[in-house]
Amino acid sequence: MTNETTQNASSVPSLTAEELEKINSLSYEQARDQLIQAVQALEAGGLDLDASMRQWQVGEALAKRAQKLLDDVRSQLDAAQAEQASAGATAGTQGNL
C-alpha cells in the first residue's frame, strides 16, 4: 500500500493547512500550554479512537512547534556566544584597533 492509499483508508483526517498555520503562529508558551491540554485529554481517556488520533495529531504538531522555537533560540544563543568569543579573542590587538 502506498502512503496515499493508507491515508485514504483512514477515517481520521489529517490536520488542515489552516490548523497547521494556526499552530505554527503560536508562541512557545501557547504551544506548550495547548500541548499540556492535549496530553491531559489523552491521559483522561474517554475519547473514541478517531478523537484520540486527532488529539494525538494536534499534540504532535504542537510539540514540533515548541521544539522549533526552542531550536531557533538555541541557534541565536550559539551565534551570540560565538560572536562574543571571537570578539574577546581579538580584544586589544592591533587587528581590532
C-alpha positions as CSV (number, residue, x, y, z in Angstrom):
1,M,0.0,0.0,0.0
2,T,1.3,3.5,-0.8
3,N,1.3,6.2,1.8
4,E,-1.5,8.0,-0.1
5,T,-3.6,4.8,-0.1
6,T,-3.0,4.3,3.6
7,Q,-4.1,7.9,4.3
8,N,-7.3,7.5,2.2
9,A,-8.1,4.3,4.1
10,S,-8.0,6.1,7.4
11,S,-11.2,7.7,8.7
12,V,-9.2,10.2,10.7
13,P,-8.4,13.3,8.5
14,S,-5.1,15.0,8.9
15,L,-4.8,18.5,10.2
16,T,-5.7,21.0,7.6
17,A,-3.3,23.6,6.3
18,E,-5.3,26.3,8.2
19,E,-5.0,24.3,11.5
20,L,-1.2,23.8,11.0
21,E,-0.8,27.5,10.1
22,K,-2.6,28.5,13.3
23,I,-0.4,26.1,15.4
24,N,2.7,27.5,13.6
25,S,1.8,31.0,14.6
26,L,1.7,30.2,18.4
27,S,4.3,31.4,20.8
28,Y,6.3,28.9,22.7
29,E,4.2,29.3,25.8
30,Q,0.9,29.0,23.9
31,A,2.1,25.8,22.1
32,R,3.4,24.4,25.4
33,D,0.1,25.1,27.2
34,Q,-2.0,23.6,24.4
35,L,0.3,20.6,24.3
36,I,-0.3,20.0,28.0
37,Q,-4.1,20.2,27.4
38,A,-3.8,17.7,24.6
39,V,-1.8,15.3,26.7
40,Q,-4.2,15.6,29.6
41,A,-7.2,14.9,27.3
42,L,-5.5,11.8,26.0
43,E,-4.5,10.6,29.5
44,A,-8.0,11.2,30.9
45,G,-9.4,8.7,28.4
46,G,-13.0,8.6,27.3
47,L,-12.2,9.6,23.7
48,D,-13.1,7.3,20.9
49,L,-10.4,6.2,18.6
50,D,-10.9,8.9,16.0
51,A,-10.9,11.7,18.6
52,S,-7.8,10.2,20.3
53,M,-5.9,10.1,16.9
54,R,-7.0,13.6,16.2
55,Q,-5.8,14.8,19.6
56,W,-2.5,13.0,19.1
57,Q,-2.1,14.7,15.7
58,V,-2.7,18.1,17.4
59,G,-0.2,17.2,20.1
60,E,2.5,16.2,17.6
61,A,2.1,19.5,15.7
62,L,2.2,21.5,19.0
63,A,5.3,19.6,20.1
64,K,7.0,20.3,16.8
65,R,6.2,24.0,17.0
66,A,7.5,24.3,20.6
67,Q,10.7,22.4,19.6
68,K,11.3,24.6,16.6
69,L,11.0,27.7,18.7
70,L,13.5,26.3,21.3
71,D,15.9,25.3,18.5
72,D,15.7,28.8,17.0
73,V,16.5,30.4,20.4
74,R,19.4,27.9,20.8
75,S,20.8,28.9,17.4
76,Q,20.6,32.6,18.3
77,L,22.3,32.0,21.6
78,D,25.1,29.9,20.0
79,A,25.7,32.6,17.4
80,A,25.9,35.3,20.0
81,Q,28.3,33.2,22.1
82,A,30.5,32.5,19.1
83,E,30.5,36.2,18.3
84,Q,31.4,37.2,21.8
85,A,34.2,34.5,21.9
86,S,35.5,35.9,18.6
87,A,35.4,39.5,19.8
88,G,37.1,38.5,23.0
89,A,39.9,36.7,21.2
90,T,40.9,39.9,19.3
91,A,40.2,42.4,22.0
92,G,43.1,44.8,22.5
93,T,45.0,43.5,19.5
94,Q,46.2,45.7,16.6
95,G,43.8,44.0,14.3
96,N,40.9,45.2,16.5
97,L,42.1,48.8,16.5
